[in-house]
Amino acid sequence: MTAPHADTGVLIHSRAERRLAAQHWLLSTLPEFGRDRARMEWQEHGITMLPLGTLFAAVRLPGPLVQAAAASTTPADVDHVLGEALQGGPVICDRYRSRYYALVPASVPRKWQQAVKDWQAGHVAVFGQGTYLGVPRLDADTERPDPESYWSVPMDSPATLCAPLHVAHLIAVGQQQVSAQRGEQDADDPAPSQTPATGLRHDAPR
């Protein structure tokens, strides 16, 4: 339900309403006849396949890179750091394959072609038109029993996506930390900072 704010009279939408609006937005990537199927799959299996490249794309981030950027392997800590570093941009965690998918604007695969080539060695990939992503139901989080995929950072409202520069900075921090952990840092360089990637949140504009 909605309720007027006591001071301004502005309608405040509840979390459930925002989640329902985000669900409708996600399902709008499908033709009308496919939306009932997706709702059924969310209900029965907790996940459905949605096409990328129209409303949004996805950046795949390997678990070790994200954990290095977060300076933690504890899922709750990683989720918190992602939420801070990406300023609430939605992220899906594929628990069993140890991968994270940051949802970004649909234009990113085209604009990031060179960057993607540079990141391939680190198993970072960008997916857009012609691919599908397994998207969990919007109430899937770590509080639900053993979800295969869950929202590491929930989609709080429709069309809310990760700012590309925030994702790029997160990748840069993770790669630096992974390289340092592998002993690839020059001996003359100072020890790498173990500060989580949240420190980047003010460095990159949306």
Contacts in CASP RR format, 6 or more apart in sequence:
PFRMAT RR
TARGET T0000
AUTHOR 0000-0000-0000
METHOD contacts of the structure
MODEL  1
MTAPHADTGVLIHSRAERRLAAQHWLLSTLPEFGRDRARMEWQEHGITML
PLGTLFAAVRLPGPLVQAAAASTTPADVDHVLGEALQGGPVICDRYRSRY
YALVPASVPRKWQQAVKDWQAGHVAVFGQGTYLGVPRLDADTERPDPESY
WSVPMDSPATLCAPLHVAHLIAVGQQQVSAQRGEQDADDPAPSQTPATGL
RHDAPR
1 14 0 8 1.000
1 17 0 8 1.000
2 11 0 8 1.000
2 12 0 8 1.000
2 13 0 8 1.000
2 14 0 8 1.000
2 17 0 8 1.000
3 11 0 8 1.000
3 12 0 8 1.000
4 10 0 8 1.000
4 11 0 8 1.000
4 12 0 8 1.000
5 11 0 8 1.000
5 12 0 8 1.000
13 21 0 8 1.000
18 156 0 8 1.000
18 157 0 8 1.000
18 158 0 8 1.000
19 138 0 8 1.000
19 139 0 8 1.000
19 154 0 8 1.000
19 155 0 8 1.000
21 157 0 8 1.000
21 158 0 8 1.000
22 138 0 8 1.000
22 155 0 8 1.000
22 156 0 8 1.000
22 157 0 8 1.000
22 158 0 8 1.000
22 160 0 8 1.000
23 138 0 8 1.000
24 158 0 8 1.000
25 55 0 8 1.000
25 158 0 8 1.000
25 159 0 8 1.000
26 50 0 8 1.000
26 55 0 8 1.000
26 135 0 8 1.000
26 138 0 8 1.000
26 155 0 8 1.000
26 158 0 8 1.000
27 35 0 8 1.000
27 38 0 8 1.000
27 39 0 8 1.000
27 50 0 8 1.000
28 55 0 8 1.000
29 50 0 8 1.000
29 51 0 8 1.000
29 52 0 8 1.000
29 54 0 8 1.000
29 55 0 8 1.000
29 56 0 8 1.000
30 38 0 8 1.000
30 50 0 8 1.000
30 51 0 8 1.000
37 48 0 8 1.000
38 48 0 8 1.000
38 49 0 8 1.000
38 50 0 8 1.000
39 48 0 8 1.000
41 47 0 8 1.000
41 48 0 8 1.000
41 49 0 8 1.000
42 48 0 8 1.000
42 136 0 8 1.000
42 137 0 8 1.000
43 137 0 8 1.000
46 136 0 8 1.000
46 137 0 8 1.000
46 140 0 8 1.000
46 147 0 8 1.000
46 148 0 8 1.000
47 134 0 8 1.000
47 135 0 8 1.000
47 136 0 8 1.000
47 137 0 8 1.000
47 140 0 8 1.000
47 148 0 8 1.000
47 149 0 8 1.000
48 134 0 8 1.000
48 135 0 8 1.000
48 137 0 8 1.000
49 132 0 8 1.000
49 133 0 8 1.000
49 134 0 8 1.000
49 135 0 8 1.000
50 132 0 8 1.000
50 133 0 8 1.000
50 134 0 8 1.000
50 135 0 8 1.000
51 129 0 8 1.000
51 130 0 8 1.000
51 131 0 8 1.000
51 132 0 8 1.000
52 58 0 8 1.000
52 106 0 8 1.000
52 127 0 8 1.000
52 128 0 8 1.000
52 129 0 8 1.000
52 130 0 8 1.000
52 131 0 8 1.000
52 132 0 8 1.000
52 133 0 8 1.000
53 106 0 8 1.000
53 109 0 8 1.000
53 128 0 8 1.000
53 129 0 8 1.000
53 130 0 8 1.000
53 131 0 8 1.000
54 106 0 8 1.000
54 129 0 8 1.000
55 106 0 8 1.000
55 159 0 8 1.000
56 103 0 8 1.000
56 104 0 8 1.000
56 105 0 8 1.000
56 106 0 8 1.000
56 161 0 8 1.000
57 103 0 8 1.000
57 104 0 8 1.000
57 105 0 8 1.000
57 106 0 8 1.000
57 107 0 8 1.000
57 108 0 8 1.000
57 109 0 8 1.000
57 126 0 8 1.000
57 127 0 8 1.000
57 128 0 8 1.000
58 92 0 8 1.000
58 101 0 8 1.000
58 102 0 8 1.000
58 103 0 8 1.000
58 104 0 8 1.000
58 126 0 8 1.000
58 127 0 8 1.000
58 128 0 8 1.000
58 133 0 8 1.000
59 101 0 8 1.000
59 102 0 8 1.000
59 104 0 8 1.000
59 108 0 8 1.000
59 124 0 8 1.000
59 125 0 8 1.000
59 126 0 8 1.000
59 127 0 8 1.000
59 162 0 8 1.000
59 167 0 8 1.000
59 171 0 8 1.000
60 99 0 8 1.000
60 100 0 8 1.000
60 101 0 8 1.000
60 123 0 8 1.000
60 124 0 8 1.000
60 125 0 8 1.000
60 126 0 8 1.000
60 127 0 8 1.000
61 99 0 8 1.000
61 100 0 8 1.000
61 101 0 8 1.000
61 102 0 8 1.000
61 124 0 8 1.000
61 170 0 8 1.000
61 171 0 8 1.000
62 98 0 8 1.000
62 99 0 8 1.000
62 100 0 8 1.000
62 122 0 8 1.000
62 123 0 8 1.000
62 124 0 8 1.000
63 98 0 8 1.000
63 99 0 8 1.000
63 100 0 8 1.000
64 98 0 8 1.000
64 178 0 8 1.000
65 122 0 8 1.000
65 123 0 8 1.000
65 124 0 8 1.000
65 171 0 8 1.000
65 174 0 8 1.000
65 175 0 8 1.000
65 178 0 8 1.000
66 78 0 8 1.000
66 82 0 8 1.000
66 100 0 8 1.000
66 170 0 8 1.000
66 174 0 8 1.000
67 73 0 8 1.000
67 78 0 8 1.000
68 173 0 8 1.000
68 174 0 8 1.000
68 177 0 8 1.000
68 178 0 8 1.000
68 181 0 8 1.000
69 81 0 8 1.000
69 85 0 8 1.000
69 170 0 8 1.000
69 171 0 8 1.000
69 173 0 8 1.000
69 174 0 8 1.000
69 177 0 8 1.000
69 196 0 8 1.000
69 197 0 8 1.000
70 77 0 8 1.000
70 78 0 8 1.000
70 81 0 8 1.000
70 82 0 8 1.000
70 196 0 8 1.000
70 197 0 8 1.000
71 81 0 8 1.000
71 177 0 8 1.000
71 194 0 8 1.000
71 195 0 8 1.000
71 196 0 8 1.000
72 78 0 8 1.000
72 81 0 8 1.000
72 196 0 8 1.000
75 93 0 8 1.000
75 142 0 8 1.000
75 152 0 8 1.000
76 142 0 8 1.000
78 152 0 8 1.000
79 93 0 8 1.000
79 142 0 8 1.000
79 152 0 8 1.000
79 153 0 8 1.000
81 196 0 8 1.000
81 197 0 8 1.000
81 198 0 8 1.000
82 91 0 8 1.000
82 100 0 8 1.000
82 152 0 8 1.000
82 153 0 8 1.000
82 170 0 8 1.000
83 89 0 8 1.000
83 91 0 8 1.000
83 152 0 8 1.000
83 153 0 8 1.000
84 196 0 8 1.000
84 197 0 8 1.000
84 198 0 8 1.000
84 199 0 8 1.000
84 201 0 8 1.000
85 166 0 8 1.000
85 169 0 8 1.000
85 170 0 8 1.000
85 196 0 8 1.000
85 197 0 8 1.000
85 198 0 8 1.000
85 199 0 8 1.000
85 200 0 8 1.000
85 201 0 8 1.000
86 102 0 8 1.000
86 153 0 8 1.000
86 162 0 8 1.000
86 163 0 8 1.000
86 166 0 8 1.000
86 167 0 8 1.000
86 170 0 8 1.000
87 163 0 8 1.000
87 166 0 8 1.000
87 201 0 8 1.000
87 206 0 8 1.000
88 153 0 8 1.000
88 156 0 8 1.000
88 160 0 8 1.000
88 162 0 8 1.000
89 102 0 8 1.000
89 103 0 8 1.000
89 153 0 8 1.000
89 155 0 8 1.000
89 160 0 8 1.000
89 161 0 8 1.000
89 162 0 8 1.000
89 163 0 8 1.000
89 166 0 8 1.000
90 102 0 8 1.000
90 103 0 8 1.000
90 151 0 8 1.000
90 153 0 8 1.000
90 154 0 8 1.000
90 155 0 8 1.000
90 156 0 8 1.000
90 160 0 8 1.000
90 161 0 8 1.000
90 162 0 8 1.000
91 100 0 8 1.000
91 101 0 8 1.000
91 102 0 8 1.000
91 103 0 8 1.000
91 151 0 8 1.000
91 152 0 8 1.000
91 153 0 8 1.000
91 162 0 8 1.000
92 100 0 8 1.000
92 101 0 8 1.000
92 103 0 8 1.000
92 133 0 8 1.000
92 134 0 8 1.000
92 135 0 8 1.000
92 136 0 8 1.000
92 149 0 8 1.000
92 150 0 8 1.000
92 151 0 8 1.000
92 152 0 8 1.000
93 99 0 8 1.000
93 100 0 8 1.000
93 101 0 8 1.000
93 149 0 8 1.000
93 150 0 8 1.000
93 151 0 8 1.000
93 152 0 8 1.000
94 100 0 8 1.000
94 101 0 8 1.000
94 148 0 8 1.000
94 149 0 8 1.000
95 147 0 8 1.000
95 148 0 8 1.000
95 149 0 8 1.000
95 150 0 8 1.000
96 148 0 8 1.000
100 152 0 8 1.000
101 133 0 8 1.000
102 162 0 8 1.000
102 167 0 8 1.000
102 170 0 8 1.000
103 155 0 8 1.000
103 161 0 8 1.000
103 162 0 8 1.000
104 126 0 8 1.000
104 161 0 8 1.000
104 162 0 8 1.000
104 164 0 8 1.000
104 167 0 8 1.000
105 161 0 8 1.000
105 164 0 8 1.000
106 128 0 8 1.000
106 129 0 8 1.000
108 126 0 8 1.000
108 128 0 8 1.000
108 164 0 8 1.000
109 116 0 8 1.000
109 126 0 8 1.000
109 127 0 8 1.000
109 128 0 8 1.000
109 129 0 8 1.000
111 164 0 8 1.000
112 126 0 8 1.000
112 164 0 8 1.000
115 168 0 8 1.000
116 124 0 8 1.000
116 125 0 8 1.000
116 126 0 8 1.000
119 125 0 8 1.000
119 171 0 8 1.000
119 175 0 8 1.000
122 175 0 8 1.000
122 178 0 8 1.000
124 171 0 8 1.000
127 133 0 8 1.000
134 149 0 8 1.000
135 149 0 8 1.000
136 147 0 8 1.000
136 148 0 8 1.000
136 149 0 8 1.000
136 150 0 8 1.000
136 151 0 8 1.000
138 151 0 8 1.000
138 154 0 8 1.000
138 155 0 8 1.000
140 147 0 8 1.000
140 149 0 8 1.000
140 150 0 8 1.000
140 151 0 8 1.000
141 147 0 8 1.000
141 150 0 8 1.000
141 151 0 8 1.000
141 154 0 8 1.000
142 150 0 8 1.000
144 150 0 8 1.000
163 204 0 8 1.000
163 205 0 8 1.000
163 206 0 8 1.000
165 204 0 8 1.000
165 205 0 8 1.000
165 206 0 8 1.000
166 200 0 8 1.000
166 201 0 8 1.000
166 204 0 8 1.000
166 206 0 8 1.000
168 204 0 8 1.000
169 197 0 8 1.000
169 200 0 8 1.000
169 203 0 8 1.000
169 204 0 8 1.000
170 197 0 8 1.000
170 200 0 8 1.000
173 197 0 8 1.000
173 200 0 8 1.000
174 197 0 8 1.000
176 192 0 8 1.000
177 192 0 8 1.000
177 194 0 8 1.000
179 185 0 8 1.000
180 191 0 8 1.000
180 192 0 8 1.000
185 191 0 8 1.000
185 192 0 8 1.000
END
